[in-house]
Amino acid sequence: MKSIFIKEIKQYFSSPIAYLSMGLFFVLNALFLWFIPGSYYLPDYRFADLIPFFELAPWILMFVVAAISMKSFSEEFKSGTIETIVTKPLTYKHIVLGKFFSIWFLGLLMLVPTTIYVYSIQHLSLEGYIDYKQVISSYLGLILLLAALSAIGVFASSLFDSQVNAFLTGLFLMFLLYYGFDGLGNFNLLGSFDLLFKKLSLDYHYQNFVKGLIRLSDIIYLLSIIVLFLILTNFNLKKRLQ
């Protein structure tokens, strides 16, 4: 697993994709939070907190993670290098985990520069106060959400030889799991099942972290999504290579 992780990280940073992804994530967040008046414009926000950032970040992350992860397996299948990888003393599980952790790690690097927003908001506040408990809870939720999106992206990439198809499928699955079920529940057409569909969405559980709540049920749900898609990726990899 370690060898796959290192190989993937080197490949990302030997091409523009890592730098473009990290730069795009930071720039888009900065534009919406500090320069473009709207729902996420921090200077007009009434409270000294980072809720606008934590509400905006998942939408940008879906596009960025789908773009980063689309080549993880699809490029290997297209070029035939996957055959070389599986001949090494590595299990399918190690290959999947190596690629998953490399994408998640790259995503975590994207979050590091955003911590400057904490300092900025504190100095914008008239009282110089910010709820650090909520900030920590929100970052924990974003980190777990990022891991879930990474697992979904890896799975989508394992389905295709085409990076474009992997990107579109990954983005669709991320949107479906993040907002699709929640949106369906908001229509109030399914009676008692409305709440069930909301609880199936990533957004429902992520928003509890943004509110400052660290609940075991939300952590278990996000970890379950991660494990589920890694298992599906492992199964699909075996199926395609056997």
Backbone bond lengths (Angstrom), bond angles and torsions (degrees), N, CA, C in turn:
res aa  C-N    CA-C-N  psi(-1)  N-CA   C-N-CA  omega(-1)  CA-C   N-CA-C  phi
1 M - - - 1.465 - - 1.527 111.42 -
2 K 1.315 116.33 -40.98 1.464 120.73 -178.89 1.517 111.49 -62.19
3 S 1.323 116.77 -40.72 1.463 120.28 -179.19 1.527 111.34 -65.55
4 I 1.345 116.89 -39.04 1.468 121.02 177.52 1.521 109.88 -66.37
5 F 1.317 116.92 -42.95 1.460 121.92 179.70 1.527 110.59 -59.34
6 I 1.324 116.81 -48.97 1.472 121.23 -178.81 1.521 110.72 -64.28
7 K 1.337 116.96 -41.37 1.464 120.87 179.43 1.524 110.84 -61.55
8 E 1.324 116.21 -43.78 1.455 120.28 -178.65 1.529 111.42 -65.96
9 I 1.329 116.57 -43.41 1.470 120.16 179.88 1.528 110.25 -62.34
10 K 1.324 116.81 -42.58 1.470 120.31 178.99 1.524 110.89 -62.68
11 Q 1.325 116.32 -40.34 1.465 119.82 179.47 1.518 111.20 -65.28
12 Y 1.330 116.61 -41.58 1.466 119.62 179.58 1.522 111.53 -62.17
13 F 1.330 116.70 -43.43 1.460 119.87 -175.97 1.525 113.44 -85.61
14 S 1.328 117.20 -6.70 1.462 120.01 174.35 1.528 110.83 -90.52
15 S 1.317 116.04 -2.55 1.467 121.64 177.24 1.529 108.07 -127.14
16 P 1.318 117.12 166.77 1.483 119.75 -177.50 1.528 113.88 -69.76
17 I 1.346 117.95 -12.26 1.465 120.08 -170.27 1.524 113.29 -59.92
18 A 1.327 117.23 -40.99 1.465 119.90 -179.08 1.524 110.84 -65.94
19 Y 1.325 116.09 -46.25 1.463 120.13 -177.44 1.530 111.35 -68.95
20 L 1.341 116.34 -39.27 1.461 120.16 179.01 1.533 110.92 -65.44
21 S 1.334 116.08 -41.82 1.463 120.69 -178.53 1.519 110.79 -65.27
22 M 1.319 116.20 -47.27 1.457 120.06 -179.83 1.526 111.10 -64.64
23 G 1.336 115.89 -42.24 1.460 120.03 179.39 1.522 111.90 -65.99
24 L 1.349 116.38 -41.60 1.461 121.04 -179.66 1.519 111.24 -63.13
25 F 1.317 116.40 -43.28 1.463 120.19 -179.46 1.524 111.06 -62.23
26 F 1.324 116.60 -45.76 1.464 120.28 -177.51 1.529 111.10 -69.03
27 V 1.334 116.97 -42.91 1.464 121.09 -176.92 1.531 111.17 -66.45
28 L 1.328 117.26 -44.94 1.466 120.46 -179.59 1.528 111.14 -62.82
29 N 1.329 116.04 -43.19 1.464 119.26 176.84 1.523 110.73 -61.52
30 A 1.312 116.60 -45.15 1.471 121.06 -178.85 1.525 111.42 -61.99
31 L 1.330 116.87 -41.20 1.464 120.43 -179.16 1.524 111.39 -62.86
32 F 1.337 116.08 -48.43 1.463 119.81 -177.44 1.531 112.61 -71.85
33 L 1.326 116.31 -31.31 1.459 119.47 -175.85 1.521 113.31 -84.97
34 W 1.342 117.50 -31.67 1.457 119.69 -170.31 1.530 114.93 -121.14
35 F 1.343 118.89 -19.67 1.462 119.71 -171.22 1.532 115.10 -121.98
36 I 1.336 117.47 -26.65 1.462 120.24 -177.28 1.528 109.20 -107.34
37 P 1.328 118.25 108.80 1.469 120.42 178.96 1.526 111.07 -59.01
38 G 1.310 115.81 135.07 1.459 120.32 -178.30 1.515 110.45 169.97
39 S 1.329 115.48 -157.63 1.464 121.03 -176.05 1.521 113.26 -63.98
40 Y 1.345 116.70 -27.10 1.464 119.87 -174.29 1.532 112.54 -107.09
41 Y 1.318 117.71 7.90 1.469 122.29 -174.64 1.530 110.36 -71.27
42 L 1.330 116.88 106.72 1.462 121.51 -173.71 1.526 115.28 -62.89
43 P 1.330 120.03 -40.78 1.475 118.88 -178.62 1.529 113.42 -59.46
44 D 1.335 118.27 -25.58 1.463 121.02 179.21 1.520 112.79 -93.22
45 Y 1.337 116.54 -1.85 1.459 119.19 -176.88 1.519 109.69 -75.17
46 R 1.309 116.17 141.27 1.468 120.51 -171.69 1.526 113.68 -77.42
47 F 1.319 116.31 -20.03 1.462 119.31 -175.15 1.528 110.33 -120.28
48 A 1.329 115.18 151.60 1.467 120.55 -179.99 1.529 109.44 -85.90
49 D 1.320 115.65 74.07 1.459 119.61 175.11 1.520 109.55 -146.78
50 L 1.310 116.02 176.29 1.457 121.22 -174.21 1.528 112.71 -108.40
51 I 1.323 117.09 24.20 1.460 119.86 -179.76 1.534 112.34 -55.81
52 P 1.347 119.62 -41.99 1.476 118.49 178.05 1.534 112.50 -57.28
53 F 1.325 117.08 -40.32 1.470 119.82 178.68 1.514 111.24 -64.37
54 F 1.338 117.11 -45.59 1.463 120.20 -176.88 1.533 112.33 -71.80
55 E 1.325 117.44 -19.60 1.459 120.30 173.76 1.524 111.48 -83.75
56 L 1.313 116.50 -30.92 1.463 121.53 -179.45 1.529 112.80 -81.58
57 A 1.329 116.38 -40.91 1.468 121.87 -172.38 1.533 114.48 -52.40
58 P 1.361 120.09 -44.52 1.470 119.04 -178.54 1.519 113.82 -58.42
59 W 1.343 118.28 -36.38 1.459 121.07 -178.84 1.524 111.19 -66.95
60 I 1.319 116.52 -39.66 1.464 119.85 177.49 1.525 110.12 -72.17
61 L 1.336 115.93 -39.58 1.467 120.18 -179.85 1.523 112.20 -60.48
62 M 1.330 117.76 -36.33 1.458 119.64 -179.31 1.526 111.22 -58.59
63 F 1.329 116.58 -44.76 1.463 120.66 179.43 1.530 111.27 -68.42
64 V 1.340 115.72 -43.94 1.466 120.11 -176.60 1.520 111.30 -67.81
65 V 1.336 117.85 -45.76 1.465 120.94 -179.34 1.521 110.95 -66.22
66 A 1.338 117.46 -38.71 1.465 120.36 176.76 1.521 110.76 -61.10
67 A 1.343 116.12 -37.59 1.468 120.44 179.61 1.528 111.76 -71.50
68 I 1.336 116.50 -39.16 1.459 120.24 -179.59 1.525 111.27 -69.14
69 S 1.316 116.19 -42.67 1.466 120.80 -172.37 1.518 114.26 -82.93
70 M 1.338 118.57 -14.24 1.461 120.56 -171.81 1.525 113.40 -61.03
71 K 1.339 117.06 -27.43 1.452 119.52 -177.55 1.526 113.70 -95.17
72 S 1.319 117.80 -4.00 1.459 120.74 -171.86 1.534 112.68 -56.47
73 F 1.328 117.55 -46.14 1.461 120.83 176.71 1.519 112.88 -112.51
74 S 1.334 116.77 -34.58 1.466 119.25 -176.06 1.521 112.44 -59.97
75 E 1.332 116.92 -38.57 1.462 120.48 178.18 1.526 111.02 -67.89
76 E 1.315 116.79 -36.70 1.468 121.62 178.32 1.534 110.39 -64.47
77 F 1.329 116.54 -42.75 1.460 120.46 179.05 1.530 111.22 -68.10
78 K 1.319 116.40 -41.32 1.454 120.40 -177.76 1.524 112.30 -66.28
79 S 1.324 116.15 -41.40 1.474 120.54 -178.13 1.522 112.92 -85.34
80 G 1.350 117.00 -14.84 1.463 120.77 -179.24 1.514 114.06 85.31
81 T 1.340 117.57 3.25 1.468 120.22 -178.42 1.521 112.12 -72.41
82 I 1.324 117.57 -15.43 1.455 120.37 178.37 1.518 111.11 -61.76
83 E 1.343 116.19 -31.50 1.466 120.51 178.96 1.524 110.53 -65.06
84 T 1.337 116.26 -36.70 1.467 120.61 178.81 1.518 110.80 -68.76
85 I 1.329 116.11 -39.87 1.458 120.61 -178.01 1.519 111.29 -63.82
86 V 1.336 116.81 -43.47 1.464 119.74 -175.49 1.523 112.53 -73.21
87 T 1.349 117.74 -14.82 1.468 119.23 176.89 1.527 111.53 -80.43
88 K 1.318 116.47 -13.54 1.460 120.70 177.67 1.528 109.52 -76.96
89 P 1.333 116.85 162.54 1.482 119.50 -179.82 1.521 111.84 -72.18
90 L 1.332 115.31 62.15 1.460 121.53 179.55 1.524 108.99 -130.61
91 T 1.297 116.29 137.88 1.459 119.68 175.59 1.528 108.35 -83.08
92 Y 1.331 115.99 163.00 1.459 120.00 176.74 1.531 110.07 -58.14
93 K 1.315 115.65 -37.90 1.464 120.38 179.88 1.516 111.35 -60.37
94 H 1.331 117.10 -42.15 1.456 120.73 179.98 1.527 111.46 -66.09
95 I 1.313 116.93 -37.20 1.467 121.00 178.93 1.522 110.25 -65.02
96 V 1.327 115.48 -47.58 1.467 120.70 -179.68 1.525 110.76 -61.95
97 L 1.330 117.20 -47.15 1.466 120.73 -178.49 1.524 111.37 -65.14
98 G 1.325 117.04 -38.40 1.460 120.80 179.34 1.515 111.55 -60.46
99 K 1.326 116.03 -44.07 1.465 120.29 179.81 1.530 110.98 -71.33
100 F 1.331 116.55 -39.96 1.457 120.36 178.58 1.529 111.32 -61.35
101 F 1.321 117.11 -49.21 1.464 119.91 -177.47 1.526 112.06 -66.06
102 S 1.333 117.81 -30.74 1.465 119.81 178.95 1.530 110.51 -67.27
103 I 1.333 116.88 -40.23 1.466 120.82 178.55 1.525 110.13 -69.08
104 W 1.318 116.37 -43.93 1.466 120.64 179.04 1.531 110.46 -61.91
105 F 1.325 116.89 -42.14 1.465 121.37 179.65 1.525 110.62 -62.26
106 L 1.315 116.64 -42.74 1.464 120.21 178.30 1.521 110.50 -63.24
107 G 1.332 115.97 -38.24 1.455 120.16 176.54 1.520 112.12 -64.74
108 L 1.324 116.67 -39.81 1.466 120.61 178.29 1.524 110.97 -63.28
109 L 1.319 116.60 -36.79 1.469 120.16 177.04 1.528 110.61 -63.17
110 M 1.337 116.35 -32.90 1.464 119.97 178.86 1.524 111.22 -67.44
111 L 1.329 116.63 -29.37 1.463 120.17 -177.59 1.529 112.53 -78.34
112 V 1.314 116.76 -24.30 1.471 120.18 -174.97 1.538 112.67 -56.19
113 P 1.358 119.08 -49.36 1.476 118.07 -178.63 1.524 113.71 -63.75
114 T 1.333 117.59 -21.18 1.468 120.15 -177.83 1.529 112.22 -70.60
115 T 1.322 117.29 -14.23 1.470 119.35 178.60 1.529 111.72 -64.82
116 I 1.336 115.79 -16.05 1.470 118.90 176.74 1.532 110.38 -66.08
117 Y 1.335 116.94 -23.13 1.458 120.30 177.99 1.533 111.50 -64.21
118 V 1.325 115.96 -32.04 1.466 120.38 178.70 1.524 109.74 -61.84
119 Y 1.317 115.30 -46.83 1.476 121.06 178.60 1.525 110.48 -62.75
120 S 1.330 116.38 -41.74 1.470 120.54 -177.65 1.521 111.55 -65.41
121 I 1.334 116.38 -44.84 1.459 120.50 -179.13 1.521 111.34 -65.16
122 Q 1.308 116.40 -38.17 1.465 119.99 178.87 1.523 111.12 -60.51
123 H 1.317 116.35 -38.11 1.464 119.81 -178.70 1.523 112.24 -81.99
124 L 1.329 116.90 -18.64 1.463 119.82 174.27 1.523 111.48 -77.79
125 S 1.333 115.19 -26.08 1.456 119.95 -178.42 1.526 110.52 -68.26
126 L 1.326 116.18 137.06 1.465 120.46 179.70 1.520 111.95 -64.70
127 E 1.331 115.60 -31.18 1.456 120.35 -178.88 1.521 112.31 -97.13
128 G 1.332 116.85 -2.39 1.449 120.16 -179.04 1.513 113.18 65.05
129 Y 1.344 116.02 28.47 1.468 120.58 -176.59 1.522 110.40 -118.67
130 I 1.306 115.56 141.26 1.453 122.07 174.75 1.529 108.16 -141.12
131 D 1.318 117.01 142.69 1.462 122.02 -178.17 1.535 109.45 -78.67
132 Y 1.341 115.63 93.70 1.470 119.70 -176.11 1.526 111.90 -68.48
133 K 1.314 116.85 -27.32 1.460 119.33 177.29 1.523 110.35 -62.35
134 Q 1.323 116.45 -42.78 1.460 120.88 178.71 1.530 110.97 -68.42
135 V 1.314 116.30 -38.48 1.469 120.36 179.34 1.530 110.55 -63.06
136 I 1.335 116.66 -46.09 1.468 121.06 179.95 1.526 110.68 -63.71
137 S 1.335 115.66 -44.30 1.466 120.35 178.30 1.522 111.00 -60.29
138 S 1.340 116.64 -42.92 1.460 121.28 -178.37 1.524 111.48 -66.59
139 Y 1.332 116.83 -41.13 1.464 119.95 177.79 1.531 110.84 -65.34
140 L 1.330 117.23 -37.80 1.458 120.25 176.64 1.525 110.18 -61.40
141 G 1.325 116.18 -44.96 1.456 119.98 177.76 1.511 112.15 -62.34
142 L 1.341 116.78 -40.60 1.462 120.84 -179.70 1.525 111.20 -67.32
143 I 1.321 116.87 -36.94 1.465 121.00 177.86 1.530 111.11 -65.24
144 L 1.336 116.67 -42.80 1.466 120.56 177.92 1.529 110.96 -68.42
145 L 1.330 116.53 -39.18 1.458 120.47 177.30 1.529 110.32 -63.32
146 L 1.312 116.36 -41.93 1.459 121.49 177.18 1.523 110.97 -58.67
147 A 1.330 116.93 -41.27 1.464 120.74 178.16 1.526 110.62 -64.14
148 A 1.346 116.82 -40.24 1.461 120.82 178.88 1.527 110.67 -64.24
149 L 1.329 117.11 -44.05 1.459 121.16 178.75 1.532 110.83 -64.21
150 S 1.330 116.73 -36.88 1.467 121.11 178.24 1.521 111.07 -64.08
151 A 1.327 116.47 -41.92 1.469 120.93 178.96 1.525 110.73 -64.80
152 I 1.332 116.32 -40.29 1.469 120.83 178.06 1.532 110.04 -64.70
153 G 1.326 116.41 -42.87 1.457 120.81 179.81 1.515 112.83 -62.85
154 V 1.323 117.10 -41.32 1.466 121.79 178.05 1.523 110.16 -63.64
155 F 1.329 116.38 -42.42 1.463 120.27 178.62 1.527 110.90 -61.08
156 A 1.330 116.66 -46.71 1.468 120.53 -179.75 1.520 110.88 -60.30
157 S 1.324 116.90 -38.67 1.459 120.87 179.87 1.527 111.88 -66.74
158 S 1.326 116.83 -30.75 1.469 120.43 -179.51 1.524 112.73 -73.54
159 L 1.324 116.96 -9.42 1.466 120.84 -177.57 1.520 113.31 -87.39
160 F 1.332 117.12 -21.95 1.464 120.03 -169.55 1.530 112.65 -133.23
161 D 1.337 114.08 159.47 1.460 120.87 169.09 1.532 109.78 -90.69
162 S 1.326 115.77 -18.10 1.458 121.37 -177.41 1.523 110.76 -93.63
163 Q 1.324 116.52 127.90 1.461 120.50 178.19 1.525 111.80 -67.69
164 V 1.323 116.44 -33.36 1.466 120.24 179.28 1.524 110.51 -64.47
165 N 1.335 115.54 -45.60 1.469 119.28 178.21 1.531 111.24 -63.35
166 A 1.338 115.36 -38.82 1.467 120.03 178.93 1.524 110.65 -64.54
167 F 1.334 116.45 -40.78 1.466 121.14 179.45 1.522 111.03 -63.65
168 L 1.335 116.65 -49.23 1.464 121.26 -177.19 1.528 111.57 -65.38
169 T 1.342 116.42 -41.74 1.461 120.13 179.57 1.518 111.05 -67.66
170 G 1.326 116.37 -43.11 1.460 120.55 178.25 1.515 111.41 -60.94
171 L 1.334 116.47 -45.00 1.461 121.30 179.83 1.528 110.87 -63.42
172 F 1.336 116.78 -40.78 1.466 120.95 178.73 1.529 111.00 -62.81
173 L 1.329 116.89 -46.66 1.460 120.61 -179.39 1.522 111.52 -64.59
174 M 1.328 116.40 -39.56 1.469 120.23 178.38 1.523 110.64 -62.88
175 F 1.334 116.12 -46.26 1.463 120.34 179.73 1.524 111.00 -64.08
176 L 1.336 116.55 -41.95 1.464 120.91 -179.83 1.522 111.08 -60.72
177 L 1.328 116.59 -46.77 1.459 120.52 -176.86 1.523 112.19 -77.10
178 Y 1.328 116.99 -29.36 1.465 118.51 -178.90 1.524 111.65 -79.98
179 Y 1.327 116.71 -47.63 1.457 119.29 -173.82 1.529 113.97 -122.92
180 G 1.333 117.41 -26.17 1.459 120.68 -173.67 1.517 113.98 -56.24
181 F 1.326 116.97 -51.54 1.463 120.48 -179.81 1.535 111.26 -65.63
182 D 1.327 115.62 -39.67 1.462 119.89 178.99 1.524 110.52 -64.08
183 G 1.326 116.09 -42.68 1.457 120.36 178.28 1.516 112.08 -62.81
184 L 1.330 116.09 -39.36 1.463 120.66 177.94 1.524 110.51 -63.32
185 G 1.317 116.56 -41.12 1.461 120.63 178.94 1.513 112.70 -66.36
186 N 1.340 116.74 -29.23 1.469 120.77 -178.88 1.524 113.49 -72.49
187 F 1.340 117.43 -15.10 1.463 120.09 178.83 1.532 112.26 -72.87
188 N 1.344 115.73 -16.41 1.474 120.83 179.18 1.526 112.92 55.03
189 L 1.324 114.44 43.44 1.466 119.78 -179.62 1.525 112.79 -106.95
190 L 1.328 115.95 -9.95 1.463 119.20 -171.06 1.527 112.91 -112.69
191 G 1.316 116.99 12.71 1.458 120.61 176.93 1.517 112.29 61.92
192 S 1.320 115.69 -124.10 1.460 121.21 -176.83 1.520 112.79 -68.32
193 F 1.354 117.26 -14.68 1.468 120.53 -179.73 1.526 112.39 -82.88
194 D 1.328 116.97 -10.88 1.463 120.11 -179.45 1.525 111.16 -58.78
195 L 1.332 116.66 -47.85 1.462 120.83 -179.71 1.522 111.04 -64.97
196 L 1.340 116.91 -35.74 1.460 120.96 178.65 1.516 110.59 -61.47
197 F 1.343 116.99 -45.19 1.461 120.17 179.63 1.531 110.81 -65.00
198 K 1.323 117.03 -37.55 1.459 119.66 177.58 1.534 110.81 -62.73
199 K 1.320 115.79 -41.05 1.463 120.11 -178.79 1.521 112.26 -70.58
200 L 1.335 117.18 -15.90 1.462 120.69 177.00 1.532 111.75 -81.36
201 S 1.331 116.54 -11.85 1.464 120.04 -176.26 1.523 111.83 -87.01
202 L 1.311 115.26 147.25 1.461 120.62 175.77 1.526 110.56 -64.83
203 D 1.329 116.29 -36.93 1.460 121.08 -177.29 1.526 111.78 -61.20
204 Y 1.324 117.55 -40.01 1.467 121.49 -178.89 1.525 110.87 -57.21
205 H 1.313 116.79 -46.02 1.466 121.23 -177.16 1.530 111.15 -78.95
206 Y 1.335 117.02 -35.68 1.461 120.66 179.10 1.528 111.02 -64.21
207 Q 1.344 116.82 -39.31 1.454 120.56 -177.44 1.525 112.66 -63.28
208 N 1.323 116.85 -27.37 1.470 119.14 176.25 1.528 110.83 -64.85
209 F 1.321 117.02 -38.09 1.472 120.55 175.53 1.525 110.06 -63.80
210 V 1.337 116.97 -42.07 1.469 121.28 -179.81 1.523 110.98 -62.43
211 K 1.327 116.60 -30.99 1.472 120.85 178.02 1.527 112.19 -77.56
212 G 1.328 117.09 -4.83 1.458 120.41 179.82 1.509 113.47 95.52
213 L 1.337 116.97 10.90 1.465 121.55 -178.35 1.525 110.28 -101.61
214 I 1.312 116.30 122.80 1.470 120.74 175.25 1.520 106.87 -109.01
215 R 1.337 115.16 98.51 1.456 120.62 -175.24 1.524 109.86 -111.44
216 L 1.319 115.14 140.98 1.462 121.06 -178.52 1.527 110.99 -60.18
217 S 1.326 117.85 -38.02 1.461 121.11 -178.27 1.529 111.66 -62.69
218 D 1.343 116.58 -37.22 1.465 120.11 178.97 1.524 111.04 -70.74
219 I 1.328 116.52 -39.57 1.466 120.51 178.09 1.520 110.12 -64.43
220 I 1.322 116.63 -43.77 1.469 121.19 -179.74 1.527 110.43 -63.25
221 Y 1.331 116.96 -40.80 1.464 119.72 179.43 1.532 110.89 -61.52
222 L 1.327 116.81 -49.82 1.462 120.40 -178.18 1.530 111.13 -63.64
223 L 1.332 116.94 -40.88 1.463 120.12 177.25 1.528 110.66 -64.77
224 S 1.337 116.57 -34.73 1.467 120.52 179.28 1.523 111.20 -65.71
225 I 1.330 116.95 -39.78 1.468 121.00 177.35 1.525 110.18 -63.29
226 I 1.331 115.67 -42.47 1.470 120.28 179.01 1.525 110.38 -60.95
227 V 1.317 116.66 -51.14 1.467 121.58 -178.21 1.523 110.74 -63.15
228 L 1.334 117.14 -42.28 1.466 121.51 -179.26 1.520 111.36 -57.65
229 F 1.321 117.49 -49.43 1.463 120.21 -176.20 1.531 112.08 -74.15
230 L 1.307 117.68 -27.49 1.469 119.22 174.41 1.525 110.17 -70.64
231 I 1.332 117.13 -38.35 1.469 121.12 176.39 1.527 109.89 -65.13
232 L 1.330 117.70 -42.55 1.462 121.71 178.41 1.525 110.98 -63.68
233 T 1.323 116.52 -38.15 1.469 120.44 177.69 1.521 110.54 -65.51
234 N 1.323 116.08 -43.87 1.463 121.27 178.99 1.536 110.42 -61.29
235 F 1.328 116.31 -44.17 1.464 121.62 178.84 1.527 110.83 -63.20
236 N 1.318 116.42 -44.77 1.467 120.66 -178.59 1.527 111.47 -66.16
237 L 1.327 116.34 -37.60 1.462 121.07 177.80 1.524 110.85 -62.47
238 K 1.304 116.02 -46.14 1.469 120.39 177.27 1.524 111.22 -60.56
239 K 1.317 116.19 -43.93 1.460 121.74 -178.13 1.526 111.22 -62.08
240 R 1.323 117.13 -40.75 1.471 120.26 -176.42 1.524 112.69 -76.73
241 L 1.328 116.89 -23.00 1.473 119.33 -175.08 1.519 112.92 -102.60
242 Q 1.308 117.33 -8.70 1.465 119.16 -179.40 1.521 111.56 -100.62
